Amino acid sequence: MAKGKTSVFFCQECGYESSKWMGQCPACKEWNTFVEETVDKKSISSSGKVKKESKEAQVMPLSAVKSEKQERIVTGIAEFDRVLGGGIVRGSLVLVGGDPGIGKSTLLLQVCRELSLKKVPLLYVSGEESLHQIKMRADRLGVFTDSLELLCETSLDIAKDVIQRKKPEVVVIDSIQTMYNEEISSAPGSVSQVRETTGVLMQLAKTLGISIFIVGHVTKDGAVAGPRTLEHMVDTVLYFEGDRYESYRILRGVKNRFGSTNEIGVFEMKAEGLVEVENPSEYMLSGKPEGASGSIVTCSIEGSRPILLEIQALVCHSFFNNPRRTANGTDYNKVNLLMAVLEKRANMSLSDCDAYVNIAGGIRMNEPAIDLGIVLAIASSKKDIIVREDTICFGEVGLSGEVRGVTMSEQRVAEAKKLGFKKCIVPKVCLTGVSHIDGIEIVGVANIKEAIEAIR
């Protein structure tokens, strides 16, 4: 081995570092994920401590620091700007992850199109596609201007030189797993390459004030491939979710240093690219069955946006010793817990029943406010109660069967009223905050028995 080099083992799933090979990673508990890579040794003094720079660090009191408003670049795609917190912050590093074929490259190319029409200098670095392939996608999306420049390159050093020479305002790297740093001996896409490449890009973004978007592949568990430190290094982490066979996609912000987290943007995939869905509640409720039991509408908050959802439940007698329970769009364990609460607190026999719970529209929600909707959908299907079409509910359900209050109840009721709902079942503790809203009947419930009576 070359002088100054050492062999280290990295976990490909989480980036855990070890001096020897191990069968199971002690951090993420995955098996057979360790790979051997060669890294440079740190300069260590005779005492065993890392040598420090001779230059003395400069400190500054907090009162002497001037607060400046972050300058943002508005893309013109409202859903994308909302997830980012109002636009692209100059000098930010944004990681965009998602399943293969979900539309990550299409979305970022559309962002480049909108910015190119505003004459914003752009650089699109692709390590996966040729210039001809990018041109074919661009022709489908619309007209571009010459402010967008393309570079098909996998060498980080070449891309770095081009960025420093051109100094664009926005750079797109597609993808981080294809870029390689010649100073690192490991293969492209390895833990060391991804980590070091991201570190170089972060330095470029901060020193030159360039906004850089990084496309990241995801693992089978849905997390961005590479070490978990990758998500800690960047300023914003966006996940592009949805079934590739469905037309609707959700852009979700899970980390944002310049805006709120858990903000979502909804898009529809069409032949001409991704189209914004301005009112996702109308889409989620489209096709709602009439006169059918086991269906009720609830309201969830994603970031600052209320979204109305239809929760469907089908409860039927089971012919097996172990009844089958499935959940689509929400947590499976939550459904089992709420069914146990119904059986204990509402005297509803469910131990011999199969239960299937689904959130219509292909969206996934786990907010506690949808608990009451799941409970009422299951009770409606079990007792064959047809819930009025203009009825909506929300609330958290506790293990004692109580309906607990949730945040932003006023915004939820206002959204229901805007979409034409006439009756809203809310936790009793939230009545004081929503009683002033006219044009909709508000029913406060303290427990699940009162809630079941309210839908009869």
C-alpha positions in Angstrom: 0.0 0.0 0.0 1.3 3.5 -0.8 2.9 5.6 1.9 0.4 7.7 3.7 -2.5 5.4 2.8 -4.5 3.2 5.1 -7.2 0.6 4.6 -10.6 1.3 6.2 -13.9 -0.6 6.0 -17.2 1.4 5.4 -20.8 0.4 5.7 -22.5 1.1 2.3 -25.8 1.7 4.0 -25.1 4.2 6.7 -21.4 5.1 6.3 -20.2 3.5 9.6 -16.4 3.3 9.7 -14.4 0.4 11.1 -10.8 -0.7 11.0 -11.7 -4.3 10.3 -14.4 -6.1 8.4 -17.6 -7.0 10.3 -20.5 -9.2 9.2 -23.2 -6.9 10.7 -23.0 -3.1 10.9 -23.4 -2.1 14.6 -25.0 1.2 13.5 -27.8 0.2 11.0 -27.8 -3.6 11.8 -27.5 -4.5 8.1 -25.6 -7.6 7.1 -22.7 -7.9 4.6 -22.6 -4.2 3.8 -18.9 -3.5 4.7 -16.5 -2.7 1.8 -12.8 -2.0 2.0 -11.5 1.4 0.8 -8.2 3.1 0.8 -8.1 6.6 2.5 -5.3 9.1 3.3 -3.9 9.1 6.8 -4.4 12.2 9.0 -1.3 14.1 10.1 -0.9 13.1 13.7 1.6 14.4 16.1 3.7 12.2 18.4 1.3 12.7 21.2 -1.5 11.2 19.1 -3.5 14.4 18.6 -4.3 15.9 15.3 -2.1 18.8 14.4 -3.9 22.2 14.5 -3.4 25.1 12.2 -1.0 27.7 13.5 -3.4 30.6 12.6 -5.4 31.7 15.5 -9.2 31.3 15.1 -11.1 34.6 15.1 -14.1 34.9 17.4 -16.9 37.4 17.4 -19.7 38.2 19.8 -23.2 37.5 18.7 -24.3 41.2 19.0 -21.6 42.2 16.4 -23.0 39.8 13.7 -25.2 41.6 11.2 -28.4 39.8 10.3 -29.0 39.9 6.5 -32.1 38.8 4.8 -31.5 35.7 2.7 -31.7 36.6 -1.0 -33.8 34.0 -2.9 -34.2 33.2 -6.6 -37.9 32.6 -7.4 -38.2 29.8 -10.0 -41.8 30.5 -11.0 -42.9 27.0 -10.1 -45.0 27.7 -7.0 -45.1 24.2 -5.6 -41.3 23.9 -5.9 -40.7 27.4 -4.3 -43.1 26.5 -1.4 -41.1 23.4 -0.5 -37.9 25.4 -0.5 -39.4 28.1 1.7 -40.0 30.8 -0.9 -37.3 30.2 -3.5 -33.7 29.1 -4.0 -31.3 30.6 -1.4 -28.1 31.8 -3.0 -25.1 29.7 -1.8 -27.3 26.8 -0.7 -26.7 23.1 -1.2 -29.8 21.1 -1.9 -30.1 17.3 -2.1 -32.9 15.8 -4.2 -33.6 12.1 -3.7 -36.2 9.7 -5.1 -36.8 6.3 -6.7 -35.5 5.6 -10.3 -37.8 7.0 -12.9 -39.8 9.1 -10.5 -39.0 12.4 -12.3 -36.0 14.0 -10.4 -34.1 14.9 -13.6 -37.4 16.1 -15.2 -38.2 18.3 -12.3 -34.8 20.0 -12.1 -34.7 20.4 -15.9 -38.0 22.2 -15.7 -36.6 24.4 -12.9 -33.7 25.2 -15.2 -36.1 26.1 -18.0 -38.0 28.5 -15.9 -34.8 30.1 -14.7 -33.3 30.3 -18.2 -36.3 32.2 -19.4 -35.4 34.8 -16.7 -31.8 34.9 -18.0 -30.3 33.3 -14.9 -26.9 31.7 -15.6 -27.2 28.0 -15.2 -25.0 24.9 -15.5 -26.4 21.4 -15.8 -23.7 18.7 -15.1 -24.9 15.2 -16.1 -22.9 12.1 -15.4 -25.7 9.7 -16.5 -27.0 11.1 -19.7 -25.5 12.3 -23.0 -26.1 15.7 -24.5 -28.4 14.2 -27.0 -30.6 12.5 -24.3 -30.8 15.8 -22.3 -31.8 17.6 -25.5 -34.6 15.1 -26.2 -36.1 15.7 -22.8 -35.7 19.5 -23.1 -37.6 19.5 -26.4 -40.5 17.8 -24.7 -40.5 20.3 -21.8 -40.5 23.5 -23.9 -38.3 26.4 -25.0 -34.9 27.0 -23.3 -32.6 30.0 -23.7 -28.8 30.0 -24.1 -28.4 30.9 -20.4 -28.5 27.2 -19.7 -25.2 25.4 -20.4 -24.7 21.6 -20.4 -21.7 19.6 -19.3 -21.6 15.8 -19.6 -18.7 14.9 -17.2 -18.1 12.5 -14.3 -14.8 14.0 -13.2 -15.2 16.3 -10.2 -12.0 18.2 -11.0 -13.2 19.1 -14.5 -16.7 20.1 -13.2 -15.1 22.2 -10.5 -12.9 24.1 -12.9 -15.9 24.8 -15.2 -17.9 26.1 -12.2 -15.1 28.3 -11.1 -14.6 29.7 -14.6 -18.2 30.2 -15.6 -19.5 31.2 -12.1 -23.2 30.4 -12.8 -25.9 31.2 -10.2 -27.4 27.7 -10.2 -25.7 24.4 -10.8 -27.4 20.9 -11.1 -25.3 17.8 -10.5 -27.1 14.7 -11.8 -26.1 12.6 -10.0 -23.7 12.6 -7.0 -23.2 8.8 -7.3 -21.6 9.2 -10.8 -19.1 11.9 -9.9 -15.6 10.8 -8.8 -12.7 12.6 -7.2 -9.3 11.6 -8.5 -7.7 12.0 -5.1 -9.9 9.2 -3.8 -8.9 5.7 -4.9 -12.3 4.1 -4.4 -14.9 3.6 -7.2 -17.5 6.2 -8.0 -20.6 5.9 -5.8 -18.7 4.5 -2.9 -19.0 6.0 0.6 -15.7 7.9 0.4 -16.4 9.3 -3.1 -19.9 10.5 -2.2 -18.8 12.1 1.0 -15.7 13.8 -0.4 -17.4 15.0 -3.5 -20.3 16.5 -1.5 -17.7 18.3 0.7 -16.0 19.9 -2.4 -19.4 21.0 -3.8 -20.4 22.4 -0.4 -17.2 24.5 -0.3 -17.9 25.8 -3.9 -21.5 26.8 -2.9 -20.4 28.7 0.2 -17.3 30.4 -1.2 -18.7 31.4 -4.6 -22.4 32.0 -3.5 -23.6 29.4 -6.1 -26.8 27.4 -5.5 -26.1 23.8 -6.2 -28.7 21.0 -6.6 -27.5 17.4 -6.1 -29.5 14.4 -7.4 -29.0 11.4 -5.1 -30.0 7.8 -5.7 -32.0 6.0 -3.0 -31.6 2.6 -1.4 -34.2 -0.1 -1.2 -35.4 1.4 2.0 -36.0 4.8 0.4 -33.1 6.7 2.0 -30.4 8.5 -0.1 -27.6 6.1 -1.0 -24.4 6.8 0.7 -23.5 7.8 4.3 -26.1 9.5 6.5 -23.6 12.3 7.0 -24.5 13.4 3.4 -27.9 14.6 4.6 -26.2 16.5 7.5 -23.8 18.3 5.2 -26.4 19.8 2.8 -28.7 22.7 3.6 -31.9 21.2 2.3 -33.1 17.6 1.7 -36.0 17.0 -0.7 -37.6 13.7 -1.4 -39.6 13.1 -4.6 -42.2 10.5 -3.7 -45.0 8.6 -5.4 -45.6 5.5 -7.4 -43.9 5.6 -10.8 -47.0 4.0 -12.3 -49.3 6.7 -10.9 -49.5 10.2 -12.4 -49.1 12.2 -9.2 -45.8 13.0 -7.5 -45.1 14.6 -4.1 -42.0 16.7 -3.4 -41.4 16.6 0.3 -38.9 18.7 2.3 -37.5 16.7 5.2 -34.7 19.1 6.1 -34.6 22.9 5.3 -32.3 25.4 7.0 -34.1 28.2 5.2 -37.7 27.2 5.7 -40.2 24.9 7.3 -39.8 21.1 7.1 -42.5 18.6 6.0 -43.7 21.1 3.4 -45.0 19.3 0.3 -45.6 20.2 -3.3 -47.9 18.1 -5.5 -47.2 17.5 -9.2 -48.9 15.5 -12.0 -46.8 13.8 -14.5 -47.9 14.4 -18.1 -46.4 14.1 -21.5 -45.1 17.7 -21.4 -43.5 17.1 -18.0 -44.6 17.8 -14.4 -47.6 20.1 -13.9 -48.4 21.7 -10.6 -51.5 20.6 -8.7 -52.7 23.9 -7.0 -55.5 22.3 -5.0 -54.5 18.7 -4.1 -57.6 18.3 -1.8 -59.9 18.3 -4.8 -57.8 15.6 -6.5 -57.7 13.5 -3.3 -61.5 13.6 -3.0 -62.2 13.0 -6.7 -64.1 9.8 -7.3 -65.3 9.5 -3.7 -68.1 6.8 -3.6 -71.7 7.9 -2.8 -73.8 6.0 -0.4 -71.0 3.6 0.7 -70.0 2.7 4.2 -66.4 2.7 5.4 -65.5 6.0 3.8 -64.9 9.4 5.5 -63.0 12.5 4.8 -60.3 13.8 7.2 -57.8 16.7 7.2 -54.1 16.5 7.6 -51.5 19.4 7.8 -48.3 19.1 5.7 -46.1 22.0 6.6 -48.4 25.0 6.4 -50.9 23.4 4.0 -54.1 21.6 5.0 -54.9 18.6 2.7 -58.2 16.8 2.7 -58.0 13.0 2.4 -60.5 10.2 2.0 -59.9 7.3 4.3 -61.4 4.0 3.3 -61.9 0.9 5.5 -63.2 -2.5 4.7 -64.0 -4.8 7.7 -65.4 -8.3 7.0 -65.6 -11.6 8.8 -62.4 -13.7 8.7 -62.3 -17.4 7.9 -58.7 -17.8 9.2 -57.4 -18.2 12.7 -55.3 -15.1 12.3 -57.4 -12.2 10.7 -55.6 -10.3 8.1 -54.9 -6.6 8.6 -53.4 -4.3 5.9 -52.8 -0.6 5.7 -52.0 1.4 2.5 -50.9 5.0 2.9 -50.5 5.0 6.7 -48.7 3.1 9.4 -49.8 -0.5 9.8 -49.1 -0.5 13.6 -51.2 2.5 14.0 -54.2 0.8 12.4 -53.8 -2.2 14.8 -53.5 0.1 17.8 -56.7 2.0 16.8 -58.6 -1.2 16.3 -57.6 -2.4 19.8 -58.9 0.9 21.2 -62.2 0.4 19.3 -62.6 -3.1 20.7 -61.8 -2.1 24.3 -63.4 1.4 24.6 -66.3 1.1 22.1 -67.2 -2.6 22.7 -66.8 -3.4 19.0 -65.8 -7.0 18.3 -63.0 -6.9 15.7 -60.8 -9.9 16.7 -62.5 -12.2 14.2 -62.5 -9.7 11.3 -60.2 -8.9 8.4 -59.5 -5.1 8.2 -58.2 -3.2 5.2 -57.5 0.6 5.5 -56.5 2.7 2.6 -55.8 6.4 2.0 -57.2 7.2 -1.5 -55.0 9.0 -4.0 -51.7 7.3 -3.4 -50.5 9.8 -0.7 -48.9 8.7 2.6 -49.8 10.4 5.8 -48.9 9.6 9.4 -50.1 12.7 11.2 -52.0 12.0 14.5 -54.9 14.1 13.4 -56.1 11.4 11.0 -56.6 8.9 13.9 -60.2 9.9 14.2 -60.8 9.4 10.5 -59.3 5.9 10.6 -61.5 5.0 13.7 -64.7 6.3 12.1 -64.0 4.6 8.8 -63.5 1.2 10.5 -66.6 1.7 12.7 -68.6 2.8 9.6 -67.6 -0.4 7.7 -68.2 -2.7 10.7 -71.6 -1.3 11.6 -72.5 -0.5 7.9 -73.1 3.2 8.7 -73.2 5.5 5.6 -71.5 8.7 6.5 -72.9 11.9 4.9 -70.8 13.1 2.0 -70.5 16.6 3.4 -69.0 15.4 6.7 -65.4 15.7 7.7 -63.5 14.9 10.9 -60.1 15.2 12.5 -58.5 14.5 15.9 -56.0 12.4 17.7 -57.2 9.2 19.5 -55.6 8.1 22.8 -55.5 4.7 24.3 -58.3 5.5 26.6 -60.6 6.3 23.7 -60.4 10.0 24.2 -60.3 12.4 21.2 -57.4 14.8 21.8 -56.8 18.2 20.3 -54.6 18.9 17.3 -52.8 22.0 16.1 -54.1 24.4 13.4 -57.7 23.4 13.8 -58.9 26.7 12.5 -57.1 26.2 9.2 -58.5 22.7 8.8 -62.1 23.8 9.3 -61.6 26.8 6.9 -60.3 24.4 4.2 -63.3 22.1 4.7 -65.7 25.0 4.4 -64.0 26.2 1.3 -64.5 22.8 -0.4 -68.2 22.8 0.5 -68.4 20.6 3.6 -71.4 21.2 5.9 -70.4 19.3 9.1 -67.1 19.0 10.9 -66.4 16.6 13.8 -63.6 18.0 15.9 -62.1 17.4 19.4 -64.1 19.1 22.1 -61.0 21.0 23.3 -60.7 22.7 19.8 -64.2 24.1 19.9 -63.2 27.5 21.3 -60.8 28.1 18.4 -63.2 27.3 15.6 -66.6 28.4 17.0 -66.4 31.7 15.2 -66.4 30.1 11.7 -69.9 30.4 10.2 -71.4 28.3 7.4 -70.4 24.9 8.7 -71.8 22.8 11.6 -69.1 22.0 14.1 -69.6 19.1 16.4 -67.2 18.6 19.4 -66.6 15.1 20.7 -64.7 14.0 23.8 -64.3 10.3 23.0 -64.8 7.8 20.2 -68.3 6.7 21.4 -69.5 10.3 20.9 -67.7 10.4 17.5 -69.5 7.3 16.3 -72.8 8.7 17.4 -72.1 11.9 15.5 -71.8 10.1 12.1 -75.1 8.2 12.5 
